Amino acid sequence: MTDEVGKRVQQKAEHAYISAQKANTNSRFYVKIDGVAKAVFSEISGLQMETELFEYAEGGNNEFIHRLPGLTKVGNVTLKRGVSSDNELLKWYSRVISGIMDLRTVTIAVYGTQQSSAATRGETKLQPAITWELLKAFPCKWSGPQFAANGDTVAIETIELAHSGVLTFTSSS
């Protein structure tokens, strides 16, 4: 009897581990700027970090080059959304180009698809699968929508944010 219970416990643990390792879709995400959800964004890109390599050739050893980490750079993050009447993103950018360093914390949270079906059944509170927090973010580029007389697509505005790096990244697992 105890062997059977032990097997069930092990199977549940293995199932939980496999579920935690599943990749999430890229379509369930939310953005908060200074803790406030400002808008629903349709696309986010540019979330990246890159470390330069420093190569060092040791004297007397011509067959080997040491490769060491150097400076780490972060990429600008681009957010796209439908144009809204509040025009808050353009106002933020206007403050920056007028010389006011309006630095904000931007949080990007991705929600797992496994959680969404359980949450709709009321079984659990929806928690982000992973969250990135961008520190000291500010707009460095804004692009307005493209208009066409025969068009019927949503007018999309784009804002590009510079930031000092990823402050934290957390996972629900």
DRENSE-301114 format. One record per atom (N, C-alpha, C): residue number from 1; residue in three letters; chain; atom name; x, z, y. Coordinates in Angstrom, 3 decimals, padded with zeros to 6 digits. Layout:
REM DRENSE-301114
> NUM; Ala; A; CA; X; Z; Y
...
//
This chain:
REM DRENSE-301114
> 1; Met; A; N; 000.823; 000.000; -001.190
> 1; Met; A; CA; 000.000; 000.000; 000.000
> 1; Met; A; C; 000.872; 000.000; 001.260
> 2; Thr; A; N; 001.933; 000.805; 001.277
> 2; Thr; A; CA; 002.786; 000.863; 002.462
> 2; Thr; A; C; 003.555; -000.439; 002.659
> 3; Asp; A; N; 003.890; -001.118; 001.558
> 3; Asp; A; CA; 004.561; -002.410; 001.679
> 3; Asp; A; C; 003.663; -003.427; 002.367
> 4; Glu; A; N; 002.378; -003.399; 002.034
> 4; Glu; A; CA; 001.415; -004.321; 002.635
> 4; Glu; A; C; 001.257; -004.042; 004.132
> 5; Val; A; N; 001.175; -002.756; 004.486
> 5; Val; A; CA; 001.070; -002.379; 005.904
> 5; Val; A; C; 002.342; -002.789; 006.646
> 6; Gly; A; N; 003.470; -002.567; 006.028
> 6; Gly; A; CA; 004.750; -002.954; 006.630
> 6; Gly; A; C; 004.844; -004.455; 006.856
> 7; Lys; A; N; 004.340; -005.230; 005.895
> 7; Lys; A; CA; 004.324; -006.693; 006.038
> 7; Lys; A; C; 003.453; -007.115; 007.204
> 8; Arg; A; N; 002.278; -006.504; 007.353
> 8; Arg; A; CA; 001.366; -006.838; 008.455
> 8; Arg; A; C; 002.003; -006.511; 009.804
> 9; Val; A; N; 002.632; -005.353; 009.878
> 9; Val; A; CA; 003.300; -004.962; 011.124
> 9; Val; A; C; 004.401; -005.960; 011.459
> 10; Gln; A; N; 005.182; -006.349; 010.453
> 10; Gln; A; CA; 006.257; -007.316; 010.677
> 10; Gln; A; C; 005.691; -008.672; 011.098
> 11; Gln; A; N; 004.596; -009.119; 010.459
> 11; Gln; A; CA; 003.987; -010.394; 010.822
> 11; Gln; A; C; 003.469; -010.365; 012.253
> 12; Lys; A; N; 002.853; -009.249; 012.654
> 12; Lys; A; CA; 002.369; -009.120; 014.037
> 12; Lys; A; C; 003.524; -009.149; 015.020
> 13; Ala; A; N; 004.617; -008.486; 014.690
> 13; Ala; A; CA; 005.792; -008.474; 015.565
> 13; Ala; A; C; 006.387; -009.877; 015.683
> 14; Glu; A; N; 006.461; -010.591; 014.566
> 14; Glu; A; CA; 006.973; -011.961; 014.586
> 14; Glu; A; C; 006.060; -012.867; 015.404
> 15; His; A; N; 004.734; -012.703; 015.235
> 15; His; A; CA; 003.780; -013.508; 015.998
> 15; His; A; C; 003.921; -013.232; 017.499
> 16; Ala; A; N; 004.081; -011.962; 017.884
> 16; Ala; A; CA; 004.244; -011.595; 019.295
> 16; Ala; A; C; 005.532; -012.198; 019.848
> 17; Tyr; A; N; 006.613; -012.182; 019.049
> 17; Tyr; A; CA; 007.879; -012.759; 019.491
> 17; Tyr; A; C; 007.744; -014.265; 019.688
> 18; Ile; A; N; 007.117; -014.951; 018.744
> 18; Ile; A; CA; 006.937; -016.403; 018.847
> 18; Ile; A; C; 006.061; -016.740; 020.044
> 19; Ser; A; N; 004.993; -015.971; 020.270
> 19; Ser; A; CA; 004.116; -016.210; 021.423
> 19; Ser; A; C; 004.866; -016.047; 022.722
> 20; Ala; A; N; 005.761; -015.064; 022.783
> 20; Ala; A; CA; 006.532; -014.828; 024.012
> 20; Ala; A; C; 007.523; -015.958; 024.265
> 21; Gln; A; N; 007.955; -016.668; 023.217
> 21; Gln; A; CA; 008.939; -017.727; 023.357
> 21; Gln; A; C; 008.322; -019.078; 023.709
> 22; Lys; A; N; 006.992; -019.195; 023.677
> 22; Lys; A; CA; 006.338; -020.464; 023.973
> 22; Lys; A; C; 006.542; -020.839; 025.428
> 23; Ala; A; N; 006.753; -022.105; 025.672
> 23; Ala; A; CA; 006.901; -022.600; 027.035
> 23; Ala; A; C; 005.529; -022.645; 027.710
> 24; Asn; A; N; 005.518; -022.404; 028.997
> 24; Asn; A; CA; 004.287; -022.441; 029.768
> 24; Asn; A; C; 004.147; -023.799; 030.448
> 25; Thr; A; N; 002.921; -024.168; 030.713
> 25; Thr; A; CA; 002.709; -025.415; 031.446
> 25; Thr; A; C; 003.123; -025.216; 032.898
> 26; Asn; A; N; 003.334; -026.313; 033.592
> 26; Asn; A; CA; 003.765; -026.239; 034.984
> 26; Asn; A; C; 002.586; -026.339; 035.950
> 27; Ser; A; N; 001.364; -026.130; 035.467
> 27; Ser; A; CA; 000.203; -026.349; 036.322
> 27; Ser; A; C; -000.485; -025.062; 036.783
> 28; Arg; A; N; -000.042; -023.914; 036.324
> 28; Arg; A; CA; -000.673; -022.655; 036.722
> 28; Arg; A; C; 000.327; -021.825; 037.524
> 29; Phe; A; N; 000.370; -022.067; 038.828
> 29; Phe; A; CA; 001.300; -021.337; 039.678
> 29; Phe; A; C; 000.629; -020.996; 040.999
> 30; Tyr; A; N; 001.130; -019.957; 041.635
> 30; Tyr; A; CA; 000.621; -019.527; 042.933
> 30; Tyr; A; C; 001.796; -019.190; 043.837
> 31; Val; A; N; 001.614; -019.398; 045.123
> 31; Val; A; CA; 002.647; -019.114; 046.113
> 31; Val; A; C; 002.106; -018.107; 047.109
> 32; Lys; A; N; 002.910; -017.085; 047.375
> 32; Lys; A; CA; 002.583; -016.115; 048.418
> 32; Lys; A; C; 003.714; -016.146; 049.443
> 33; Ile; A; N; 003.340; -016.094; 050.706
> 33; Ile; A; CA; 004.328; -016.034; 051.783
> 33; Ile; A; C; 004.153; -014.684; 052.453
> 34; Asp; A; N; 005.201; -013.855; 052.389
> 34; Asp; A; CA; 005.151; -012.463; 052.848
> 34; Asp; A; C; 003.990; -011.701; 052.216
> 35; Gly; A; N; 003.787; -011.912; 050.908
> 35; Gly; A; CA; 002.788; -011.165; 050.170
> 35; Gly; A; C; 001.357; -011.642; 050.331
> 36; Val; A; N; 001.136; -012.686; 051.132
> 36; Val; A; CA; -000.214; -013.184; 051.375
> 36; Val; A; C; -000.337; -014.587; 050.800
> 37; Ala; A; N; -001.363; -014.807; 049.987
> 37; Ala; A; CA; -001.612; -016.146; 049.455
> 37; Ala; A; C; -002.172; -016.997; 050.589
> 38; Lys; A; N; -001.363; -017.910; 051.122
> 38; Lys; A; CA; -001.759; -018.710; 052.286
> 38; Lys; A; C; -002.578; -019.933; 051.903
> 39; Ala; A; N; -002.248; -020.538; 050.790
> 39; Ala; A; CA; -002.920; -021.781; 050.416
> 39; Ala; A; C; -002.629; -022.092; 048.959
> 40; Val; A; N; -003.372; -023.018; 048.434
> 40; Val; A; CA; -003.114; -023.518; 047.092
> 40; Val; A; C; -002.216; -024.734; 047.235
> 41; Phe; A; N; -001.077; -024.684; 046.608
> 41; Phe; A; CA; -000.136; -025.800; 046.680
> 41; Phe; A; C; -000.292; -026.664; 045.444
> 42; Ser; A; N; -000.160; -027.972; 045.637
> 42; Ser; A; CA; -000.330; -028.896; 044.519
> 42; Ser; A; C; 000.980; -029.181; 043.792
> 43; Glu; A; N; 002.100; -028.892; 044.463
> 43; Glu; A; CA; 003.391; -029.212; 043.851
> 43; Glu; A; C; 004.485; -028.365; 044.478
> 44; Ile; A; N; 005.439; -027.945; 043.650
> 44; Ile; A; CA; 006.625; -027.229; 044.103
> 44; Ile; A; C; 007.815; -027.895; 043.433
> 45; Ser; A; N; 008.869; -028.136; 044.213
> 45; Ser; A; CA; 010.086; -028.698; 043.622
> 45; Ser; A; C; 011.308; -028.132; 044.337
> 46; Gly; A; N; 012.467; -028.277; 043.722
> 46; Gly; A; CA; 013.722; -027.866; 044.342
> 46; Gly; A; C; 014.152; -026.450; 044.037
> 47; Leu; A; N; 013.486; -025.786; 043.136
> 47; Leu; A; CA; 013.875; -024.425; 042.773
> 47; Leu; A; C; 015.118; -024.529; 041.891
> 48; Gln; A; N; 016.286; -024.363; 042.515
> 48; Gln; A; CA; 017.524; -024.567; 041.766
> 48; Gln; A; C; 018.674; -023.781; 042.376
> 49; Met; A; N; 019.661; -023.487; 041.535
> 49; Met; A; CA; 020.924; -022.879; 041.943
> 49; Met; A; C; 022.031; -023.634; 041.230
> 50; Glu; A; N; 023.159; -023.755; 041.897
> 50; Glu; A; CA; 024.283; -024.467; 041.300
> 50; Glu; A; C; 025.578; -023.770; 041.691
> 51; Thr; A; N; 026.429; -023.540; 040.710
> 51; Thr; A; CA; 027.715; -022.886; 040.950
> 51; Thr; A; C; 028.830; -023.923; 040.865
> 52; Glu; A; N; 029.631; -023.986; 041.919
> 52; Glu; A; CA; 030.782; -024.886; 041.927
> 52; Glu; A; C; 031.835; -024.346; 040.964
> 53; Leu; A; N; 032.601; -025.250; 040.394
> 53; Leu; A; CA; 033.668; -024.845; 039.496
> 53; Leu; A; C; 035.011; -024.922; 040.223
> 54; Phe; A; N; 035.819; -023.911; 040.001
> 54; Phe; A; CA; 037.177; -023.862; 040.543
> 54; Phe; A; C; 038.120; -024.083; 039.368
> 55; Glu; A; N; 038.895; -025.158; 039.436
> 55; Glu; A; CA; 039.812; -025.461; 038.340
> 55; Glu; A; C; 041.221; -025.014; 038.721
> 56; Tyr; A; N; 041.851; -024.305; 037.785
> 56; Tyr; A; CA; 043.168; -023.744; 038.028
> 56; Tyr; A; C; 044.096; -024.154; 036.886
> 57; Ala; A; N; 045.151; -024.880; 037.233
> 57; Ala; A; CA; 046.135; -025.288; 036.239
> 57; Ala; A; C; 047.245; -024.242; 036.216
> 58; Glu; A; N; 047.402; -023.602; 035.092
> 58; Glu; A; CA; 048.408; -022.555; 034.932
> 58; Glu; A; C; 049.789; -023.196; 034.830
> 59; Gly; A; N; 050.721; -022.650; 035.560
> 59; Gly; A; CA; 052.088; -023.196; 035.551
> 59; Gly; A; C; 052.715; -023.136; 034.177
> 60; Gly; A; N; 053.348; -024.244; 033.753
> 60; Gly; A; CA; 054.017; -024.291; 032.462
> 60; Gly; A; C; 053.095; -024.658; 031.312
> 61; Asn; A; N; 051.795; -024.717; 031.555
> 61; Asn; A; CA; 050.849; -025.070; 030.493
> 61; Asn; A; C; 050.095; -026.319; 030.943
> 62; Asn; A; N; 050.559; -027.483; 030.519
> 62; Asn; A; CA; 049.973; -028.744; 030.959
> 62; Asn; A; C; 048.818; -029.217; 030.074
> 63; Glu; A; N; 048.478; -028.465; 029.067
> 63; Glu; A; CA; 047.427; -028.883; 028.142
> 63; Glu; A; C; 046.097; -028.176; 028.378
> 64; Phe; A; N; 046.049; -027.289; 029.337
> 64; Phe; A; CA; 044.834; -026.505; 029.530
> 64; Phe; A; C; 044.603; -026.236; 031.015
> 65; Ile; A; N; 043.365; -026.371; 031.447
> 65; Ile; A; CA; 042.983; -026.051; 032.827
> 65; Ile; A; C; 041.913; -024.978; 032.766
> 66; His; A; N; 042.127; -023.887; 033.488
> 66; His; A; CA; 041.126; -022.822; 033.565
> 66; His; A; C; 039.984; -023.298; 034.458
> 67; Arg; A; N; 038.764; -023.093; 034.040
> 67; Arg; A; CA; 037.584; -023.440; 034.842
> 67; Arg; A; C; 036.859; -022.135; 035.165
> 68; Leu; A; N; 036.836; -021.794; 036.451
> 68; Leu; A; CA; 036.274; -020.525; 036.887
> 68; Leu; A; C; 035.101; -020.757; 037.834
> 69; Pro; A; N; 034.143; -019.825; 037.849
> 69; Pro; A; CA; 033.013; -019.991; 038.772
> 69; Pro; A; C; 033.451; -019.796; 040.219
> 70; Gly; A; N; 032.902; -020.631; 041.097
> 70; Gly; A; CA; 033.175; -020.535; 042.532
> 70; Gly; A; C; 031.920; -020.131; 043.281
> 71; Leu; A; N; 031.679; -020.761; 044.420
> 71; Leu; A; CA; 030.507; -020.458; 045.229
> 71; Leu; A; C; 029.229; -020.970; 044.573
> 72; Thr; A; N; 028.164; -020.212; 044.741
> 72; Thr; A; CA; 026.859; -020.630; 044.232
> 72; Thr; A; C; 025.993; -021.054; 045.406
> 73; Lys; A; N; 025.407; -022.237; 045.282
> 73; Lys; A; CA; 024.526; -022.781; 046.318
> 73; Lys; A; C; 023.102; -022.788; 045.791
> 74; Val; A; N; 022.142; -022.672; 046.719
> 74; Val; A; CA; 020.735; -022.775; 046.347
> 74; Val; A; C; 020.155; -024.016; 047.014
> 75; Gly; A; N; 019.199; -024.630; 046.342
> 75; Gly; A; CA; 018.559; -025.819; 046.891
> 75; Gly; A; C; 017.355; -025.449; 047.737
> 76; Asn; A; N; 016.974; -026.345; 048.622
> 76; Asn; A; CA; 015.748; -026.159; 049.399
> 76; Asn; A; C; 014.544; -026.336; 048.487
> 77; Val; A; N; 013.511; -025.558; 048.728
> 77; Val; A; CA; 012.286; -025.624; 047.943
> 77; Val; A; C; 011.251; -026.404; 048.743
> 78; Thr; A; N; 010.613; -027.380; 048.119
> 78; Thr; A; CA; 009.609; -028.216; 048.761
> 78; Thr; A; C; 008.226; -027.845; 048.227
> 79; Leu; A; N; 007.307; -027.575; 049.151
> 79; Leu; A; CA; 005.925; -027.230; 048.806
> 79; Leu; A; C; 004.997; -028.309; 049.335
> 80; Lys; A; N; 004.031; -028.719; 048.526
> 80; Lys; A; CA; 003.045; -029.721; 048.949
> 80; Lys; A; C; 001.650; -029.143; 048.779
> 81; Arg; A; N; 000.788; -029.419; 049.775
> 81; Arg; A; CA; -000.596; -028.956; 049.705
> 81; Arg; A; C; -001.482; -029.868; 050.532
> 82; Gly; A; N; -002.760; -029.768; 050.297
> 82; Gly; A; CA; -003.723; -030.476; 051.118
> 82; Gly; A; C; -003.730; -029.899; 052.524
> 83; Val; A; N; -003.878; -030.753; 053.521
> 83; Val; A; CA; -003.896; -030.308; 054.912
> 83; Val; A; C; -005.079; -029.376; 055.115
> 84; Ser; A; N; -004.831; -028.248; 055.780
> 84; Ser; A; CA; -005.910; -027.288; 056.044
> 84; Ser; A; C; -006.114; -027.133; 057.544
> 85; Ser; A; N; -007.235; -026.587; 057.919
> 85; Ser; A; CA; -007.562; -026.471; 059.344
> 85; Ser; A; C; -006.752; -025.398; 060.057
> 86; Asp; A; N; -006.179; -024.430; 059.324
> 86; Asp; A; CA; -005.432; -023.374; 060.003
> 86; Asp; A; C; -004.059; -023.833; 060.499
> 87; Asn; A; N; -003.481; -024.866; 059.875
> 87; Asn; A; CA; -002.213; -025.449; 060.304
> 87; Asn; A; C; -001.088; -024.417; 060.341
> 88; Glu; A; N; -001.168; -023.396; 059.500
> 88; Glu; A; CA; -000.222; -022.277; 059.527
> 88; Glu; A; C; 001.215; -022.701; 059.214
> 89; Leu; A; N; 001.402; -023.626; 058.287
> 89; Leu; A; CA; 002.759; -024.041; 057.938
> 89; Leu; A; C; 003.443; -024.772; 059.095
> 90; Leu; A; N; 002.692; -025.621; 059.791
> 90; Leu; A; CA; 003.260; -026.314; 060.950
> 90; Leu; A; C; 003.546; -025.320; 062.082
> 91; Lys; A; N; 002.686; -024.342; 062.258
> 91; Lys; A; CA; 002.926; -023.305; 063.278
> 91; Lys; A; C; 004.195; -022.517; 062.960
> 92; Trp; A; N; 004.401; -022.190; 061.688
> 92; Trp; A; CA; 005.611; -021.476; 061.265
> 92; Trp; A; C; 006.849; -022.320; 061.588
> 93; Tyr; A; N; 006.805; -023.600; 061.235
> 93; Tyr; A; CA; 007.927; -024.493; 061.522
> 93; Tyr; A; C; 008.159; -024.618; 063.026
> 94; Ser; A; N; 007.093; -024.701; 063.814
> 94; Ser; A; CA; 007.220; -024.801; 065.271
> 94; Ser; A; C; 007.919; -023.579; 065.851
> 95; Arg; A; N; 007.656; -022.390; 065.312
> 95; Arg; A; CA; 008.351; -021.182; 065.781
> 95; Arg; A; C; 009.844; -021.284; 065.495
> 96; Val; A; N; 010.192; -021.789; 064.328
> 96; Val; A; CA; 011.608; -021.900; 063.956
> 96; Val; A; C; 012.326; -022.905; 064.852
> 97; Ile; A; N; 011.716; -024.068; 065.106
> 97; Ile; A; CA; 012.413; -025.068; 065.933
> 97; Ile; A; C; 012.460; -024.661; 067.397
> 98; Ser; A; N; 011.641; -023.692; 067.806
> 98; Ser; A; CA; 011.721; -023.191; 069.180
> 98; Ser; A; C; 012.740; -022.058; 069.303
> 99; Gly; A; N; 013.443; -021.745; 068.221
> 99; Gly; A; CA; 014.514; -020.763; 068.283
> 99; Gly; A; C; 014.170; -019.394; 067.729
> 100; Ile; A; N; 012.974; -019.195; 067.244
> 100; Ile; A; CA; 012.574; -017.913; 066.669
> 100; Ile; A; C; 012.864; -017.953; 065.165
> 101; Met; A; N; 013.781; -017.104; 064.715
> 101; Met; A; CA; 014.108; -017.073; 063.286
> 101; Met; A; C; 013.054; -016.256; 062.551
> 102; Asp; A; N; 011.990; -016.910; 062.152
> 102; Asp; A; CA; 010.862; -016.300; 061.460
> 102; Asp; A; C; 011.127; -016.377; 059.961
> 103; Leu; A; N; 011.893; -015.412; 059.448
> 103; Leu; A; CA; 012.278; -015.395; 058.044
> 103; Leu; A; C; 011.220; -014.664; 057.231
> 104; Arg; A; N; 010.848; -015.244; 056.103
> 104; Arg; A; CA; 009.803; -014.667; 055.272
> 104; Arg; A; C; 010.215; -014.667; 053.809
> 105; Thr; A; N; 009.577; -013.817; 053.041
> 105; Thr; A; CA; 009.770; -013.788; 051.599
> 105; Thr; A; C; 008.695; -014.663; 050.963
> 106; Val; A; N; 009.122; -015.585; 050.114
> 106; Val; A; CA; 008.200; -016.493; 049.428
> 106; Val; A; C; 008.248; -016.173; 047.939
> 107; Thr; A; N; 007.087; -015.921; 047.360
> 107; Thr; A; CA; 006.991; -015.586; 045.941
> 107; Thr; A; C; 006.289; -016.716; 045.207
> 108; Ile; A; N; 006.902; -017.166; 044.134
> 108; Ile; A; CA; 006.325; -018.207; 043.280
> 108; Ile; A; C; 006.074; -017.564; 041.919
> 109; Ala; A; N; 004.815; -017.533; 041.512
> 109; Ala; A; CA; 004.447; -016.921; 040.232
> 109; Ala; A; C; 003.843; -017.981; 039.324
> 110; Val; A; N; 004.300; -018.004; 038.078
> 110; Val; A; CA; 003.783; -018.932; 037.073
> 110; Val; A; C; 003.003; -018.116; 036.050
> 111; Tyr; A; N; 001.794; -018.576; 035.767
> 111; Tyr; A; CA; 000.923; -017.888; 034.822
> 111; Tyr; A; C; 000.873; -018.656; 033.520
> 112; Gly; A; N; 000.954; -017.935; 032.413
> 112; Gly; A; CA; 000.979; -018.553; 031.096
> 112; Gly; A; C; -000.379; -019.064; 030.656
> 113; Thr; A; N; -000.358; -020.135; 029.908
> 113; Thr; A; CA; -001.599; -020.702; 029.386
> 113; Thr; A; C; -002.189; -019.822; 028.300
> 114; Gln; A; N; -001.351; -019.070; 027.572
> 114; Gln; A; CA; -001.860; -018.173; 026.544
> 114; Gln; A; C; -002.712; -017.085; 027.177
> 115; Gln; A; N; -002.307; -016.596; 028.349
> 115; Gln; A; CA; -003.033; -015.529; 029.013
> 115; Gln; A; C; -004.345; -016.021; 029.600
> 116; Ser; A; N; -004.398; -017.267; 030.033
> 116; Ser; A; CA; -005.573; -017.741; 030.753
> 116; Ser; A; C; -006.818; -017.750; 029.873
> 117; Ser; A; N; -006.678; -018.104; 028.601
> 117; Ser; A; CA; -007.855; -018.119; 027.738
> 117; Ser; A; C; -008.335; -016.701; 027.453
> 118; Ala; A; N; -007.410; -015.763; 027.304
> 118; Ala; A; CA; -007.794; -014.373; 027.073
> 118; Ala; A; C; -008.420; -013.770; 028.326
> 119; Ala; A; N; -007.906; -014.140; 029.493
> 119; Ala; A; CA; -008.434; -013.594; 030.746
> 119; Ala; A; C; -009.851; -014.086; 031.001
> 120; Thr; A; N; -010.156; -015.332; 030.639
> 120; Thr; A; CA; -011.507; -015.838; 030.856
> 120; Thr; A; C; -012.509; -015.139; 029.934
> 121; Arg; A; N; -012.031; -014.626; 028.815
> 121; Arg; A; CA; -012.905; -013.856; 027.931
> 121; Arg; A; C; -012.988; -012.402; 028.376
> 122; Gly; A; N; -012.235; -012.025; 029.426
> 122; Gly; A; CA; -012.266; -010.666; 029.953
> 122; Gly; A; C; -011.445; -009.676; 029.153
> 123; Glu; A; N; -010.510; -010.175; 028.339
> 123; Glu; A; CA; -009.739; -009.292; 027.470
> 123; Glu; A; C; -008.555; -008.641; 028.164
> 124; Thr; A; N; -008.001; -009.280; 029.155
> 124; Thr; A; CA; -006.790; -008.750; 029.772
> 124; Thr; A; C; -006.714; -009.155; 031.236
> 125; Lys; A; N; -005.971; -008.379; 031.990
> 125; Lys; A; CA; -005.732; -008.729; 033.383
> 125; Lys; A; C; -004.636; -009.794; 033.422
> 126; Leu; A; N; -004.847; -010.822; 034.207
> 126; Leu; A; CA; -003.904; -011.924; 034.281
> 126; Leu; A; C; -002.606; -011.479; 034.963
> 127; Gln; A; N; -001.502; -011.598; 034.270
> 127; Gln; A; CA; -000.187; -011.228; 034.783
> 127; Gln; A; C; 000.703; -012.465; 034.792
> 128; Pro; A; N; 001.572; -012.604; 035.789
> 128; Pro; A; CA; 002.465; -013.764; 035.808
> 128; Pro; A; C; 003.414; -013.746; 034.609
> 129; Ala; A; N; 003.679; -014.918; 034.061
> 129; Ala; A; CA; 004.649; -015.035; 032.977
> 129; Ala; A; C; 006.061; -014.908; 033.542
> 130; Ile; A; N; 006.270; -015.438; 034.749
> 130; Ile; A; CA; 007.568; -015.335; 035.423
> 130; Ile; A; C; 007.344; -015.456; 036.926
> 131; Thr; A; N; 008.177; -014.769; 037.691
> 131; Thr; A; CA; 008.054; -014.762; 039.147
> 131; Thr; A; C; 009.432; -014.937; 039.768
> 132; Trp; A; N; 009.504; -015.803; 040.760
> 132; Trp; A; CA; 010.719; -015.958; 041.560
> 132; Trp; A; C; 010.412; -015.526; 042.982
> 133; Glu; A; N; 011.322; -014.790; 043.585
> 133; Glu; A; CA; 011.152; -014.354; 044.957
> 133; Glu; A; C; 012.295; -014.929; 045.777
> 134; Leu; A; N; 011.952; -015.722; 046.774
> 134; Leu; A; CA; 012.951; -016.351; 047.625
> 134; Leu; A; C; 013.112; -015.507; 048.884
> 135; Leu; A; N; 014.337; -015.111; 049.165
> 135; Leu; A; CA; 014.613; -014.192; 050.268
> 135; Leu; A; C; 014.988; -014.957; 051.531
> 136; Lys; A; N; 014.499; -014.485; 052.645
> 136; Lys; A; CA; 014.832; -015.030; 053.968
> 136; Lys; A; C; 014.556; -016.528; 054.055
> 137; Ala; A; N; 013.369; -016.920; 053.647
> 137; Ala; A; CA; 012.997; -018.342; 053.668
> 137; Ala; A; C; 012.491; -018.729; 055.055
> 138; Phe; A; N; 012.786; -019.965; 055.435
> 138; Phe; A; CA; 012.267; -020.523; 056.688
> 138; Phe; A; C; 012.132; -022.030; 056.538
> 139; Pro; A; N; 011.182; -022.631; 057.254
> 139; Pro; A; CA; 010.996; -024.082; 057.151
> 139; Pro; A; C; 012.138; -024.831; 057.825
> 140; Cys; A; N; 012.610; -025.875; 057.166
> 140; Cys; A; CA; 013.649; -026.732; 057.761
> 140; Cys; A; C; 013.172; -028.182; 057.857
> 141; Lys; A; N; 011.990; -028.482; 057.315
> 141; Lys; A; CA; 011.440; -029.831; 057.420
> 141; Lys; A; C; 009.941; -029.774; 057.146
> 142; Trp; A; N; 009.176; -030.516; 057.928
> 142; Trp; A; CA; 007.734; -030.627; 057.718
> 142; Trp; A; C; 007.371; -032.099; 057.760
> 143; Ser; A; N; 006.524; -032.538; 056.833
> 143; Ser; A; CA; 006.041; -033.917; 056.816
> 143; Ser; A; C; 004.521; -033.887; 056.763
> 144; Gly; A; N; 003.917; -034.631; 057.647
> 144; Gly; A; CA; 002.465; -034.733; 057.673
> 144; Gly; A; C; 001.967; -035.726; 056.646
> 145; Pro; A; N; 000.658; -035.838; 056.520
> 145; Pro; A; CA; 000.072; -036.731; 055.517
> 145; Pro; A; C; 000.179; -038.192; 055.926
> 146; Gln; A; N; 000.039; -039.054; 054.941
> 146; Gln; A; CA; -000.054; -040.489; 055.184
> 146; Gln; A; C; -001.531; -040.842; 055.226
> 147; Phe; A; N; -001.895; -041.678; 056.183
> 147; Phe; A; CA; -003.294; -042.066; 056.335
> 147; Phe; A; C; -003.454; -043.556; 056.053
> 148; Ala; A; N; -004.583; -043.906; 055.453
> 148; Ala; A; CA; -004.914; -045.308; 055.205
> 148; Ala; A; C; -006.413; -045.469; 055.409
> 149; Ala; A; N; -006.807; -046.524; 056.118
> 149; Ala; A; CA; -008.223; -046.741; 056.421
> 149; Ala; A; C; -009.060; -046.921; 055.155
> 150; Asn; A; N; -008.455; -047.462; 054.111
> 150; Asn; A; CA; -009.197; -047.677; 052.871
> 150; Asn; A; C; -008.888; -046.614; 051.818
> 151; Gly; A; N; -008.176; -045.567; 052.205
> 151; Gly; A; CA; -007.771; -044.533; 051.250
> 151; Gly; A; C; -008.859; -043.507; 051.001
> 152; Asp; A; N; -008.825; -042.923; 049.813
> 152; Asp; A; CA; -009.756; -041.853; 049.498
> 152; Asp; A; C; -009.050; -040.690; 048.801
> 153; Thr; A; N; -007.740; -040.576; 049.012
> 153; Thr; A; CA; -006.985; -039.483; 048.412
> 153; Thr; A; C; -006.884; -038.315; 049.399
> 154; Val; A; N; -006.501; -037.177; 048.903
> 154; Val; A; CA; -006.356; -035.975; 049.720
> 154; Val; A; C; -005.156; -036.131; 050.658
> 155; Ala; A; N; -005.312; -035.721; 051.906
> 155; Ala; A; CA; -004.217; -035.735; 052.878
> 155; Ala; A; C; -003.286; -034.569; 052.542
> 156; Ile; A; N; -002.040; -034.887; 052.220
> 156; Ile; A; CA; -001.068; -033.897; 051.755
> 156; Ile; A; C; -000.008; -033.669; 052.826
> 157; Glu; A; N; 000.275; -032.380; 053.124
> 157; Glu; A; CA; 001.396; -032.039; 053.992
> 157; Glu; A; C; 002.500; -031.443; 053.128
> 158; Thr; A; N; 003.728; -031.632; 053.557
> 158; Thr; A; CA; 004.890; -031.162; 052.818
> 158; Thr; A; C; 005.736; -030.300; 053.732
> 159; Ile; A; N; 006.178; -029.167; 053.214
> 159; Ile; A; CA; 007.095; -028.320; 053.968
> 159; Ile; A; C; 008.278; -027.993; 053.075
> 160; Glu; A; N; 009.466; -028.105; 053.644
> 160; Glu; A; CA; 010.693; -027.810; 052.915
> 160; Glu; A; C; 011.252; -026.500; 053.449
> 161; Leu; A; N; 011.569; -025.586; 052.539
> 161; Leu; A; CA; 012.051; -024.267; 052.917
> 161; Leu; A; C; 013.503; -024.074; 052.502
> 162; Ala; A; N; 014.319; -023.618; 053.455
> 162; Ala; A; CA; 015.669; -023.152; 053.141
> 162; Ala; A; C; 015.549; -021.658; 052.870
> 163; His; A; N; 016.432; -021.130; 052.054
> 163; His; A; CA; 016.394; -019.693; 051.758
> 163; His; A; C; 017.783; -019.228; 051.374
> 164; Ser; A; N; 017.972; -017.909; 051.372
> 164; Ser; A; CA; 019.294; -017.379; 051.059
> 164; Ser; A; C; 019.507; -017.173; 049.568
> 165; Gly; A; N; 018.499; -017.406; 048.765
> 165; Gly; A; CA; 018.670; -017.313; 047.323
> 165; Gly; A; C; 017.505; -016.634; 046.648
> 166; Val; A; N; 017.580; -016.613; 045.332
> 166; Val; A; CA; 016.552; -015.973; 044.526
> 166; Val; A; C; 016.885; -014.490; 044.488
> 167; Leu; A; N; 016.004; -013.692; 045.099
> 167; Leu; A; CA; 016.224; -012.254; 045.141
> 167; Leu; A; C; 016.004; -011.639; 043.770
> 168; Thr; A; N; 014.879; -011.947; 043.179
> 168; Thr; A; CA; 014.577; -011.414; 041.854
> 168; Thr; A; C; 013.883; -012.495; 041.041
> 169; Phe; A; N; 014.058; -012.418; 039.791
> 169; Phe; A; CA; 013.233; -013.200; 038.886
> 169; Phe; A; C; 012.875; -012.273; 037.756
> 170; Thr; A; N; 011.587; -012.206; 037.467
> 170; Thr; A; CA; 011.114; -011.276; 036.452
> 170; Thr; A; C; 010.255; -012.034; 035.454
> 171; Ser; A; N; 010.109; -011.442; 034.330
> 171; Ser; A; CA; 009.273; -012.021; 033.276
> 171; Ser; A; C; 008.377; -010.935; 032.743
> 172; Ser; A; N; 007.188; -011.301; 032.318
> 172; Ser; A; CA; 006.242; -010.328; 031.780
> 172; Ser; A; C; 006.631; -009.872; 030.383
> 173; Ser; A; N; 007.543; -010.576; 029.729
> 173; Ser; A; CA; 007.918; -010.178; 028.373
> 173; Ser; A; C; 009.110; -009.257; 028.378
//
